[in-house]
Amino acid sequence: MATITERVKEIKDDIEKHSIYPEKVKLVAVTKYPIVDKPKLEELMTNGIFDFGENRVQVLEAKRELLEEKKNDINWNFIGNLQKNKVKYIIDYVHMIHSINRMSLAEEVDKRARGAGKIVDVLIEINLSGEESKEGYNEQEFYKELPKLMKLENIKIKGLMTMAPNVDDEEKIRASFRKLKEIKDDLNEKYFKGTLSELSMGMSHDYKIALEEGATIIRVGSKLYS
Ligand SMILES: *Cc1c(COP(=O)(O)O)cnc(C)c1O
């Protein structure tokens, strides 16, 4: 078993080796697992990791409390399916919501952000795998709703997020990451004037492929703790 320190170094080396633009890449440490206790959170910070990812509001809040006075040093990234009635709990401090996957959620985040007097950075989650079990817009549905999404003034769309299909076939995984980048480039040209900068894609088992295909944010959990 490797330490977190060794794993962080390994992942940073992989970013240098595999990314097409290593200077743009951020590692979000996914902390959602019960094994991630206070010492592990502190070891991440000791290694210069201040971007944490959580997929459930209650767990996020519990982790945040564990850090006490250091909780505001962390960029909390919300990466899971977000229930509308939970948005209000995280709106004041959340750094980025990676998983805007339906209009009603976008509207709720926008409304709560306005109430909090802020503009929240978000990513739109796209489901390119076709797997029913995965959240996210399908491509056509997303293009259809985009004009409405772009009218929401208190969310700032910074890019796209996806989860690769659950398959062993590396080419299928690569194709879905490549497709996400193509959509981002198309959106930049047609609607966003180059302001979409982020591609959140790649997890423990597939982040190297994602880096080769242009990820700017990789979300790595289990590899850090094994
Ligand atoms: C759990 C999770 C991750 C991290 O997965 P690992 O396989 O543990 O690296 C990344 N993204 C999302 C949305 C997750 O839910």
The ligand as an SDF file (V2000), in Angstrom:
LIG
                    3D

 15 15  0  0  0  0  0  0  0  0999 V2000
  -16.3920    8.6460   -6.9250 C   0  0  0  0  0  0  0  0  0  0  0  0
  -16.2890    9.5810   -8.0490 C   0  0  0  0  0  0  0  0  0  0  0  0
  -15.0400    9.8680   -8.6190 C   0  0  0  0  0  0  0  0  0  0  0  0
  -13.7490    9.2240   -8.1720 C   0  0  0  0  0  0  0  0  0  0  0  0
  -13.7500    7.8620   -8.5020 O   0  0  0  0  0  0  0  0  0  0  0  0
  -12.4930    6.9350   -8.1510 P   0  0  0  0  0  0  0  0  0  0  0  0
  -12.7090    5.7300   -8.9930 O   0  0  0  0  0  0  0  0  0  0  0  0
  -12.5760    6.6620   -6.6930 O   0  0  0  0  0  0  0  0  0  0  0  0
  -11.2710    7.6890   -8.5240 O   0  0  0  0  0  0  0  0  0  0  0  0
  -15.0040   10.7920   -9.6590 C   0  0  0  0  0  0  0  0  0  0  0  0
  -16.1230   11.3880  -10.1160 N   0  0  0  0  0  0  0  0  0  0  0  0
  -17.3390   11.1400   -9.5900 C   0  0  0  0  0  0  0  0  0  0  0  0
  -18.5250   11.8410  -10.1430 C   0  0  0  0  0  0  0  0  0  0  0  0
  -17.4680   10.2170   -8.5420 C   0  0  0  0  0  0  0  0  0  0  0  0
  -18.6720    9.9780   -8.0380 O   0  0  0  0  0  0  0  0  0  0  0  0
  1  2  1  0
  2  3  1  0
  2 14  2  0
  3  4  1  0
  3 10  2  0
  4  5  1  0
  5  6  1  0
  6  7  2  0
  6  8  1  0
  6  9  1  0
 10 11  1  0
 11 12  2  0
 12 13  1  0
 12 14  1  0
 14 15  1  0
M  END
$$$$
